[in-house]
Amino acid sequence: GKILLRVEQFMEMPVEIEWAVDEAGFKLLQARPLHTQESVVPDAVWEGQPRINGHAAGIGWGTGRACVINCECELSRVSPGDILVTKVAGPALSHILTKVAGVVAERGGSTSHMASLARERGIPMVLGVLDATQRIPDGSTVAVDGVAGVVRWMN
């Protein structure tokens, strides 16, 4: 924690750091700006719609058609502008990030490589959304708030 605070003070901005530890202690491998954005208040149309919370991991707000993927073998179903709903935000998703308007995953962390890629590309991402692949209907209209960690959909 102290290392992070010192790096942020030096760079004068929030940062994301990559580090390692060995017998000599912690080693800072790299630091890059942490892209953040203020939360956007959803339009009134989303009020009263089903909602689930997770961990904010991306940036901004995105809407699109839900494409629920239960295994990597289904990634070919993802169309441009879809909101990808999946169990794990793993490395296999990196090649389709440029296609999607947002990502919702049941597992994954906000410090993961995928979350970092999403932030760099301005893609809303919410992770740790329990049972997302069962609760969000495939083809429904979905809104992802990558800052507040909120996912809403219309049936």
Buried (B, 14 or more C-beta within 10 A) or exposed (E): EEBBEEBBEEEEEEBBBEEEEEEEEEEEEEBEEBBEBEBBEBEEEBEEBBBBBBBBBBBBBBBBBBBBBEEEEEBEEBEEBBBBBBBBBBEBBEEBBEBBBBBBBBBBEBEBBBBBBBBBBEBBBBBBBEEBBEBBBEEBBBBBBBBBBBBBBBE
